[in-house]
């Protein structure tokens, strides 16, 4: 999983919205904190400086610029 290596996670200027479909939003946070725990990764999830928002529902479709994304 490449999530822990994503440099913007460690910047206080970054903001992320994570969608936990089809699971509850706390499930996503639990998974990420497990992945970023020793011995899996040397930096703890609590050390992430980016603002993280967990959405309870997953959109049917959303746009990023000119790209339409259907999860």
PyMOL Python script that loads the backbone (N, CA, C, O; Angstrom):
from pymol import cmd

cmd.read_pdbstr("""\
ATOM      1  N   UNK A   1       0.847  -1.171   0.000  1.00  0.00           N
ATOM      2  CA  UNK A   1       0.000   0.000   0.000  1.00  0.00           C
ATOM      3  C   UNK A   1       0.895   1.237   0.000  1.00  0.00           C
ATOM      4  O   UNK A   1       1.754   1.377   0.871  1.00  0.00           O
ATOM      5  N   UNK A   2       0.707   2.119  -0.951  1.00  0.00           N
ATOM      6  CA  UNK A   2       1.565   3.278  -1.070  1.00  0.00           C
ATOM      7  C   UNK A   2       1.128   4.489  -0.263  1.00  0.00           C
ATOM      8  O   UNK A   2       1.838   5.494  -0.234  1.00  0.00           O
ATOM      9  N   UNK A   3      -0.011   4.419   0.383  1.00  0.00           N
ATOM     10  CA  UNK A   3      -0.547   5.559   1.122  1.00  0.00           C
ATOM     11  C   UNK A   3       0.462   6.194   2.078  1.00  0.00           C
ATOM     12  O   UNK A   3       0.598   7.417   2.062  1.00  0.00           O
ATOM     13  N   UNK A   4       1.171   5.437   2.902  1.00  0.00           N
ATOM     14  CA  UNK A   4       2.102   6.059   3.853  1.00  0.00           C
ATOM     15  C   UNK A   4       3.263   6.808   3.188  1.00  0.00           C
ATOM     16  O   UNK A   4       3.906   7.640   3.830  1.00  0.00           O
ATOM     17  N   UNK A   5       3.534   6.525   1.924  1.00  0.00           N
ATOM     18  CA  UNK A   5       4.654   7.152   1.224  1.00  0.00           C
ATOM     19  C   UNK A   5       4.239   8.427   0.480  1.00  0.00           C
ATOM     20  O   UNK A   5       5.077   9.069  -0.154  1.00  0.00           O
ATOM     21  N   UNK A   6       2.976   8.793   0.549  1.00  0.00           N
ATOM     22  CA  UNK A   6       2.455   9.962  -0.160  1.00  0.00           C
ATOM     23  C   UNK A   6       2.858  11.219   0.601  1.00  0.00           C
ATOM     24  O   UNK A   6       2.278  11.531   1.641  1.00  0.00           O
ATOM     25  N   UNK A   7       3.850  11.941   0.084  1.00  0.00           N
ATOM     26  CA  UNK A   7       4.448  13.077   0.802  1.00  0.00           C
ATOM     27  C   UNK A   7       3.458  14.145   1.276  1.00  0.00           C
ATOM     28  O   UNK A   7       3.646  14.684   2.366  1.00  0.00           O
ATOM     29  N   UNK A   8       2.417  14.476   0.513  1.00  0.00           N
ATOM     30  CA  UNK A   8       1.500  15.506   0.999  1.00  0.00           C
ATOM     31  C   UNK A   8       0.814  15.159   2.324  1.00  0.00           C
ATOM     32  O   UNK A   8       0.273  16.053   2.975  1.00  0.00           O
ATOM     33  N   UNK A   9       0.820  13.910   2.734  1.00  0.00           N
ATOM     34  CA  UNK A   9       0.242  13.533   4.034  1.00  0.00           C
ATOM     35  C   UNK A   9       0.946  14.228   5.194  1.00  0.00           C
ATOM     36  O   UNK A   9       0.348  14.451   6.246  1.00  0.00           O
ATOM     37  N   UNK A  10       2.188  14.562   5.003  1.00  0.00           N
ATOM     38  CA  UNK A  10       2.999  15.103   6.093  1.00  0.00           C
ATOM     39  C   UNK A  10       3.087  16.631   6.056  1.00  0.00           C
ATOM     40  O   UNK A  10       3.894  17.232   6.764  1.00  0.00           O
ATOM     41  N   UNK A  11       2.249  17.247   5.225  1.00  0.00           N
ATOM     42  CA  UNK A  11       2.194  18.708   5.124  1.00  0.00           C
ATOM     43  C   UNK A  11       0.911  19.199   5.781  1.00  0.00           C
ATOM     44  O   UNK A  11      -0.172  18.698   5.478  1.00  0.00           O
ATOM     45  N   UNK A  12       1.023  20.154   6.660  1.00  0.00           N
ATOM     46  CA  UNK A  12      -0.139  20.737   7.304  1.00  0.00           C
ATOM     47  C   UNK A  12      -1.002  21.549   6.357  1.00  0.00           C
ATOM     48  O   UNK A  12      -2.111  21.949   6.711  1.00  0.00           O
ATOM     49  N   UNK A  13      -0.502  21.793   5.155  1.00  0.00           N
ATOM     50  CA  UNK A  13      -1.271  22.555   4.166  1.00  0.00           C
ATOM     51  C   UNK A  13      -2.162  21.653   3.314  1.00  0.00           C
ATOM     52  O   UNK A  13      -2.952  22.153   2.513  1.00  0.00           O
ATOM     53  N   UNK A  14      -2.050  20.341   3.469  1.00  0.00           N
ATOM     54  CA  UNK A  14      -2.820  19.392   2.657  1.00  0.00           C
ATOM     55  C   UNK A  14      -4.140  19.043   3.333  1.00  0.00           C
ATOM     56  O   UNK A  14      -4.238  18.971   4.558  1.00  0.00           O
ATOM     57  N   UNK A  15      -5.158  18.828   2.491  1.00  0.00           N
ATOM     58  CA  UNK A  15      -6.472  18.403   2.984  1.00  0.00           C
ATOM     59  C   UNK A  15      -6.947  17.241   2.121  1.00  0.00           C
ATOM     60  O   UNK A  15      -6.849  17.289   0.895  1.00  0.00           O
ATOM     61  N   UNK A  16      -7.461  16.200   2.765  1.00  0.00           N
ATOM     62  CA  UNK A  16      -7.930  15.022   2.047  1.00  0.00           C
ATOM     63  C   UNK A  16      -9.323  14.634   2.514  1.00  0.00           C
ATOM     64  O   UNK A  16      -9.651  14.743   3.695  1.00  0.00           O
ATOM     65  N   UNK A  17     -10.135  14.180   1.571  1.00  0.00           N
ATOM     66  CA  UNK A  17     -11.436  13.581   1.876  1.00  0.00           C
ATOM     67  C   UNK A  17     -11.357  12.134   1.441  1.00  0.00           C
ATOM     68  O   UNK A  17     -11.137  11.846   0.265  1.00  0.00           O
ATOM     69  N   UNK A  18     -11.534  11.221   2.381  1.00  0.00           N
ATOM     70  CA  UNK A  18     -11.478   9.799   2.074  1.00  0.00           C
ATOM     71  C   UNK A  18     -12.872   9.210   2.176  1.00  0.00           C
ATOM     72  O   UNK A  18     -13.611   9.474   3.125  1.00  0.00           O
ATOM     73  N   UNK A  19     -13.212   8.415   1.189  1.00  0.00           N
ATOM     74  CA  UNK A  19     -14.529   7.786   1.145  1.00  0.00           C
ATOM     75  C   UNK A  19     -14.367   6.315   1.496  1.00  0.00           C
ATOM     76  O   UNK A  19     -13.531   5.615   0.925  1.00  0.00           O
ATOM     77  N   UNK A  20     -15.165   5.863   2.429  1.00  0.00           N
ATOM     78  CA  UNK A  20     -15.030   4.496   2.920  1.00  0.00           C
ATOM     79  C   UNK A  20     -16.044   3.529   2.374  1.00  0.00           C
ATOM     80  O   UNK A  20     -16.523   2.664   3.107  1.00  0.00           O
ATOM     81  N   UNK A  21     -16.382   3.646   1.127  1.00  0.00           N
ATOM     82  CA  UNK A  21     -17.415   2.767   0.614  1.00  0.00           C
ATOM     83  C   UNK A  21     -16.919   1.334   0.516  1.00  0.00           C
ATOM     84  O   UNK A  21     -15.762   1.116   0.159  1.00  0.00           O
ATOM     85  N   UNK A  22     -17.732   0.381   0.811  1.00  0.00           N
ATOM     86  CA  UNK A  22     -19.088   0.543   1.338  1.00  0.00           C
ATOM     87  C   UNK A  22     -19.116   0.518   2.865  1.00  0.00           C
ATOM     88  O   UNK A  22     -20.183   0.356   3.457  1.00  0.00           O
ATOM     89  N   UNK A  23     -17.991   0.672   3.494  1.00  0.00           N
ATOM     90  CA  UNK A  23     -17.894   0.550   4.944  1.00  0.00           C
ATOM     91  C   UNK A  23     -18.061   1.890   5.654  1.00  0.00           C
ATOM     92  O   UNK A  23     -18.033   2.946   5.023  1.00  0.00           O
ATOM     93  N   UNK A  24     -18.230   1.834   6.925  1.00  0.00           N
ATOM     94  CA  UNK A  24     -18.332   3.032   7.759  1.00  0.00           C
ATOM     95  C   UNK A  24     -17.001   3.776   7.744  1.00  0.00           C
ATOM     96  O   UNK A  24     -15.943   3.156   7.638  1.00  0.00           O
ATOM     97  N   UNK A  25     -17.049   5.074   7.848  1.00  0.00           N
ATOM     98  CA  UNK A  25     -15.848   5.905   7.725  1.00  0.00           C
ATOM     99  C   UNK A  25     -14.777   5.560   8.755  1.00  0.00           C
ATOM    100  O   UNK A  25     -13.591   5.651   8.437  1.00  0.00           O
ATOM    101  N   UNK A  26     -15.141   5.173   9.963  1.00  0.00           N
ATOM    102  CA  UNK A  26     -14.138   4.848  10.978  1.00  0.00           C
ATOM    103  C   UNK A  26     -13.347   3.606  10.600  1.00  0.00           C
ATOM    104  O   UNK A  26     -12.212   3.434  11.045  1.00  0.00           O
ATOM    105  N   UNK A  27     -13.934   2.745   9.788  1.00  0.00           N
ATOM    106  CA  UNK A  27     -13.244   1.544   9.334  1.00  0.00           C
ATOM    107  C   UNK A  27     -12.016   1.923   8.503  1.00  0.00           C
ATOM    108  O   UNK A  27     -10.957   1.313   8.649  1.00  0.00           O
ATOM    109  N   UNK A  28     -12.153   2.915   7.641  1.00  0.00           N
ATOM    110  CA  UNK A  28     -11.038   3.361   6.798  1.00  0.00           C
ATOM    111  C   UNK A  28      -9.913   3.896   7.676  1.00  0.00           C
ATOM    112  O   UNK A  28      -8.750   3.550   7.469  1.00  0.00           O
ATOM    113  N   UNK A  29     -10.242   4.724   8.641  1.00  0.00           N
ATOM    114  CA  UNK A  29      -9.225   5.283   9.533  1.00  0.00           C
ATOM    115  C   UNK A  29      -8.534   4.176  10.319  1.00  0.00           C
ATOM    116  O   UNK A  29      -7.323   4.235  10.531  1.00  0.00           O
ATOM    117  N   UNK A  30      -9.272   3.187  10.746  1.00  0.00           N
ATOM    118  CA  UNK A  30      -8.707   2.062  11.488  1.00  0.00           C
ATOM    119  C   UNK A  30      -7.712   1.282  10.624  1.00  0.00           C
ATOM    120  O   UNK A  30      -6.636   0.912  11.094  1.00  0.00           O
ATOM    121  N   UNK A  31      -8.067   1.037   9.384  1.00  0.00           N
ATOM    122  CA  UNK A  31      -7.180   0.317   8.461  1.00  0.00           C
ATOM    123  C   UNK A  31      -5.893   1.099   8.234  1.00  0.00           C
ATOM    124  O   UNK A  31      -4.800   0.538   8.297  1.00  0.00           O
ATOM    125  N   UNK A  32      -6.028   2.407   7.968  1.00  0.00           N
ATOM    126  CA  UNK A  32      -4.843   3.222   7.691  1.00  0.00           C
ATOM    127  C   UNK A  32      -3.928   3.308   8.912  1.00  0.00           C
ATOM    128  O   UNK A  32      -2.706   3.269   8.769  1.00  0.00           O
ATOM    129  N   UNK A  33      -4.498   3.424  10.098  1.00  0.00           N
ATOM    130  CA  UNK A  33      -3.657   3.502  11.292  1.00  0.00           C
ATOM    131  C   UNK A  33      -2.957   2.171  11.560  1.00  0.00           C
ATOM    132  O   UNK A  33      -1.863   2.155  12.125  1.00  0.00           O
ATOM    133  N   UNK A  34      -3.571   1.058  11.162  1.00  0.00           N
ATOM    134  CA  UNK A  34      -2.927  -0.250  11.313  1.00  0.00           C
ATOM    135  C   UNK A  34      -1.771  -0.396  10.330  1.00  0.00           C
ATOM    136  O   UNK A  34      -0.706  -0.902  10.683  1.00  0.00           O
ATOM    137  N   UNK A  35      -1.987   0.050   9.097  1.00  0.00           N
ATOM    138  CA  UNK A  35      -0.934  -0.026   8.072  1.00  0.00           C
ATOM    139  C   UNK A  35       0.269   0.822   8.478  1.00  0.00           C
ATOM    140  O   UNK A  35       1.416   0.453   8.223  1.00  0.00           O
ATOM    141  N   UNK A  36      -0.007   1.966   9.113  1.00  0.00           N
ATOM    142  CA  UNK A  36       1.066   2.888   9.480  1.00  0.00           C
ATOM    143  C   UNK A  36       1.508   2.689  10.929  1.00  0.00           C
ATOM    144  O   UNK A  36       1.790   3.658  11.633  1.00  0.00           O
ATOM    145  N   UNK A  37       1.568   1.462  11.361  1.00  0.00           N
ATOM    146  CA  UNK A  37       2.022   1.150  12.716  1.00  0.00           C
ATOM    147  C   UNK A  37       3.221   0.217  12.623  1.00  0.00           C
ATOM    148  O   UNK A  37       3.294  -0.611  11.715  1.00  0.00           O
ATOM    149  N   UNK A  38       4.165   0.343  13.558  1.00  0.00           N
ATOM    150  CA  UNK A  38       5.291  -0.587  13.556  1.00  0.00           C
ATOM    151  C   UNK A  38       4.782  -2.016  13.697  1.00  0.00           C
ATOM    152  O   UNK A  38       3.819  -2.232  14.434  1.00  0.00           O
ATOM    153  N   UNK A  39       5.355  -2.967  13.055  1.00  0.00           N
ATOM    154  CA  UNK A  39       6.574  -2.930  12.240  1.00  0.00           C
ATOM    155  C   UNK A  39       6.330  -2.646  10.771  1.00  0.00           C
ATOM    156  O   UNK A  39       7.261  -2.729   9.970  1.00  0.00           O
ATOM    157  N   UNK A  40       5.087  -2.309  10.390  1.00  0.00           N
ATOM    158  CA  UNK A  40       4.768  -2.087   8.976  1.00  0.00           C
ATOM    159  C   UNK A  40       5.387  -0.819   8.404  1.00  0.00           C
ATOM    160  O   UNK A  40       5.832  -0.803   7.256  1.00  0.00           O
ATOM    161  N   UNK A  41       5.414   0.250   9.210  1.00  0.00           N
ATOM    162  CA  UNK A  41       5.888   1.541   8.723  1.00  0.00           C
ATOM    163  C   UNK A  41       6.435   2.321   9.903  1.00  0.00           C
ATOM    164  O   UNK A  41       5.859   2.261  10.989  1.00  0.00           O
ATOM    165  N   UNK A  42       7.528   3.052   9.727  1.00  0.00           N
ATOM    166  CA  UNK A  42       8.157   3.731  10.871  1.00  0.00           C
ATOM    167  C   UNK A  42       7.454   5.003  11.343  1.00  0.00           C
ATOM    168  O   UNK A  42       7.732   5.485  12.441  1.00  0.00           O
ATOM    169  N   UNK A  43       6.548   5.554  10.532  1.00  0.00           N
ATOM    170  CA  UNK A  43       5.847   6.774  10.909  1.00  0.00           C
ATOM    171  C   UNK A  43       4.418   6.396  11.301  1.00  0.00           C
ATOM    172  O   UNK A  43       3.730   5.708  10.547  1.00  0.00           O
ATOM    173  N   UNK A  44       3.973   6.841  12.475  1.00  0.00           N
ATOM    174  CA  UNK A  44       2.634   6.512  12.946  1.00  0.00           C
ATOM    175  C   UNK A  44       1.582   7.376  12.261  1.00  0.00           C
ATOM    176  O   UNK A  44       1.857   8.502  11.846  1.00  0.00           O
ATOM    177  N   UNK A  45       0.393   6.839  12.152  1.00  0.00           N
ATOM    178  CA  UNK A  45      -0.715   7.575  11.542  1.00  0.00           C
ATOM    179  C   UNK A  45      -0.978   8.888  12.290  1.00  0.00           C
ATOM    180  O   UNK A  45      -1.373   9.876  11.672  1.00  0.00           O
ATOM    181  N   UNK A  46      -0.767   8.908  13.578  1.00  0.00           N
ATOM    182  CA  UNK A  46      -0.953  10.116  14.369  1.00  0.00           C
ATOM    183  C   UNK A  46       0.011  11.227  14.010  1.00  0.00           C
ATOM    184  O   UNK A  46      -0.213  12.378  14.387  1.00  0.00           O
ATOM    185  N   UNK A  47       1.083  10.911  13.288  1.00  0.00           N
ATOM    186  CA  UNK A  47       2.063  11.909  12.870  1.00  0.00           C
ATOM    187  C   UNK A  47       1.697  12.596  11.549  1.00  0.00           C
ATOM    188  O   UNK A  47       2.387  13.520  11.119  1.00  0.00           O
ATOM    189  N   UNK A  48       0.618  12.150  10.911  1.00  0.00           N
ATOM    190  CA  UNK A  48       0.165  12.772   9.671  1.00  0.00           C
ATOM    191  C   UNK A  48      -0.296  14.191   9.996  1.00  0.00           C
ATOM    192  O   UNK A  48      -1.097  14.393  10.908  1.00  0.00           O
ATOM    193  N   UNK A  49       0.203  15.161   9.259  1.00  0.00           N
ATOM    194  CA  UNK A  49      -0.127  16.564   9.531  1.00  0.00           C
ATOM    195  C   UNK A  49      -1.254  17.082   8.649  1.00  0.00           C
ATOM    196  O   UNK A  49      -1.841  18.124   8.940  1.00  0.00           O
ATOM    197  N   UNK A  50      -1.559  16.371   7.583  1.00  0.00           N
ATOM    198  CA  UNK A  50      -2.626  16.796   6.682  1.00  0.00           C
ATOM    199  C   UNK A  50      -3.975  16.697   7.384  1.00  0.00           C
ATOM    200  O   UNK A  50      -4.170  15.886   8.289  1.00  0.00           O
ATOM    201  N   UNK A  51      -4.892  17.537   6.945  1.00  0.00           N
ATOM    202  CA  UNK A  51      -6.263  17.474   7.465  1.00  0.00           C
ATOM    203  C   UNK A  51      -6.978  16.321   6.764  1.00  0.00           C
ATOM    204  O   UNK A  51      -7.059  16.288   5.536  1.00  0.00           O
ATOM    205  N   UNK A  52      -7.490  15.386   7.542  1.00  0.00           N
ATOM    206  CA  UNK A  52      -8.147  14.198   6.990  1.00  0.00           C
ATOM    207  C   UNK A  52      -9.632  14.249   7.333  1.00  0.00           C
ATOM    208  O   UNK A  52     -10.001  14.400   8.498  1.00  0.00           O
ATOM    209  N   UNK A  53     -10.472  14.125   6.327  1.00  0.00           N
ATOM    210  CA  UNK A  53     -11.918  14.061   6.535  1.00  0.00           C
ATOM    211  C   UNK A  53     -12.402  12.730   5.980  1.00  0.00           C
ATOM    212  O   UNK A  53     -12.052  12.344   4.865  1.00  0.00           O
ATOM    213  N   UNK A  54     -13.201  12.043   6.760  1.00  0.00           N
ATOM    214  CA  UNK A  54     -13.701  10.731   6.360  1.00  0.00           C
ATOM    215  C   UNK A  54     -15.191  10.831   6.057  1.00  0.00           C
ATOM    216  O   UNK A  54     -15.992  11.185   6.922  1.00  0.00           O
ATOM    217  N   UNK A  55     -15.543  10.519   4.839  1.00  0.00           N
ATOM    218  CA  UNK A  55     -16.931  10.568   4.400  1.00  0.00           C
ATOM    219  C   UNK A  55     -17.576   9.208   4.661  1.00  0.00           C
ATOM    220  O   UNK A  55     -16.967   8.167   4.416  1.00  0.00           O
ATOM    221  N   UNK A  56     -18.803   9.228   5.155  1.00  0.00           N
ATOM    222  CA  UNK A  56     -19.496   7.978   5.460  1.00  0.00           C
ATOM    223  C   UNK A  56     -20.046   7.317   4.208  1.00  0.00           C
ATOM    224  O   UNK A  56     -20.234   6.101   4.186  1.00  0.00           O
ATOM    225  N   UNK A  57     -20.301   8.075   3.191  1.00  0.00           N
ATOM    226  CA  UNK A  57     -20.870   7.523   1.963  1.00  0.00           C
ATOM    227  C   UNK A  57     -19.938   7.768   0.798  1.00  0.00           C
ATOM    228  O   UNK A  57     -19.136   8.702   0.809  1.00  0.00           O
ATOM    229  N   UNK A  58     -20.049   6.946  -0.176  1.00  0.00           N
ATOM    230  CA  UNK A  58     -19.231   7.091  -1.376  1.00  0.00           C
ATOM    231  C   UNK A  58     -20.116   7.665  -2.487  1.00  0.00           C
ATOM    232  O   UNK A  58     -21.212   7.157  -2.725  1.00  0.00           O
ATOM    233  N   UNK A  59     -19.660   8.697  -3.156  1.00  0.00           N
ATOM    234  CA  UNK A  59     -20.477   9.262  -4.240  1.00  0.00           C
ATOM    235  C   UNK A  59     -20.608   8.270  -5.395  1.00  0.00           C
ATOM    236  O   UNK A  59     -19.727   7.441  -5.622  1.00  0.00           O
ATOM    237  N   UNK A  60     -21.698   8.369  -6.103  1.00  0.00           N
ATOM    238  CA  UNK A  60     -21.906   7.511  -7.280  1.00  0.00           C
ATOM    239  C   UNK A  60     -20.958   7.914  -8.408  1.00  0.00           C
ATOM    240  O   UNK A  60     -20.516   7.077  -9.196  1.00  0.00           O
ATOM    241  N   UNK A  61     -20.656   9.212  -8.469  1.00  0.00           N
ATOM    242  CA  UNK A  61     -19.773   9.736  -9.508  1.00  0.00           C
ATOM    243  C   UNK A  61     -19.295  11.109  -9.062  1.00  0.00           C
ATOM    244  O   UNK A  61     -20.047  11.852  -8.431  1.00  0.00           O
ATOM    245  N   UNK A  62     -18.051  11.451  -9.385  1.00  0.00           N
ATOM    246  CA  UNK A  62     -17.557  12.794  -9.116  1.00  0.00           C
ATOM    247  C   UNK A  62     -16.552  13.180 -10.185  1.00  0.00           C
ATOM    248  O   UNK A  62     -16.018  12.324 -10.890  1.00  0.00           O
ATOM    249  N   UNK A  63     -16.300  14.470 -10.299  1.00  0.00           N
ATOM    250  CA  UNK A  63     -15.400  14.980 -11.329  1.00  0.00           C
ATOM    251  C   UNK A  63     -14.148  15.568 -10.700  1.00  0.00           C
ATOM    252  O   UNK A  63     -14.204  16.227  -9.661  1.00  0.00           O
ATOM    253  N   UNK A  64     -13.017  15.319 -11.349  1.00  0.00           N
ATOM    254  CA  UNK A  64     -11.746  15.939 -10.994  1.00  0.00           C
ATOM    255  C   UNK A  64     -11.271  16.617 -12.278  1.00  0.00           C
ATOM    256  O   UNK A  64     -10.724  15.978 -13.177  1.00  0.00           O
ATOM    257  N   UNK A  65     -11.492  17.912 -12.335  1.00  0.00           N
ATOM    258  CA  UNK A  65     -11.182  18.626 -13.580  1.00  0.00           C
ATOM    259  C   UNK A  65     -12.071  18.102 -14.687  1.00  0.00           C
ATOM    260  O   UNK A  65     -13.294  18.098 -14.548  1.00  0.00           O
ATOM    261  N   UNK A  66     -11.489  17.667 -15.769  1.00  0.00           N
ATOM    262  CA  UNK A  66     -12.265  17.163 -16.909  1.00  0.00           C
ATOM    263  C   UNK A  66     -12.459  15.658 -16.859  1.00  0.00           C
ATOM    264  O   UNK A  66     -12.991  15.071 -17.802  1.00  0.00           O
ATOM    265  N   UNK A  67     -12.033  15.019 -15.764  1.00  0.00           N
ATOM    266  CA  UNK A  67     -12.142  13.563 -15.642  1.00  0.00           C
ATOM    267  C   UNK A  67     -13.326  13.200 -14.751  1.00  0.00           C
ATOM    268  O   UNK A  67     -13.438  13.696 -13.630  1.00  0.00           O
ATOM    269  N   UNK A  68     -14.201  12.342 -15.244  1.00  0.00           N
ATOM    270  CA  UNK A  68     -15.344  11.831 -14.462  1.00  0.00           C
ATOM    271  C   UNK A  68     -14.915  10.505 -13.827  1.00  0.00           C
ATOM    272  O   UNK A  68     -14.438   9.602 -14.515  1.00  0.00           O
ATOM    273  N   UNK A  69     -15.088  10.401 -12.513  1.00  0.00           N
ATOM    274  CA  UNK A  69     -14.681   9.199 -11.777  1.00  0.00           C
ATOM    275  C   UNK A  69     -15.923   8.497 -11.252  1.00  0.00           C
ATOM    276  O   UNK A  69     -16.760   9.106 -10.585  1.00  0.00           O
ATOM    277  N   UNK A  70     -16.035   7.210 -11.560  1.00  0.00           N
ATOM    278  CA  UNK A  70     -17.117   6.376 -11.050  1.00  0.00           C
ATOM    279  C   UNK A  70     -16.479   5.258 -10.237  1.00  0.00           C
ATOM    280  O   UNK A  70     -15.894   4.335 -10.803  1.00  0.00           O
ATOM    281  N   UNK A  71     -16.588   5.333  -8.906  1.00  0.00           N
ATOM    282  CA  UNK A  71     -15.959   4.292  -8.073  1.00  0.00           C
ATOM    283  C   UNK A  71     -16.675   2.950  -8.213  1.00  0.00           C
ATOM    284  O   UNK A  71     -16.277   1.970  -7.583  1.00  0.00           O
TER     285      UNK A  71
END
""", "prot")
cmd.dss("prot")
cmd.show_as("cartoon", "prot")
cmd.util.cbc("prot")
cmd.orient("prot")
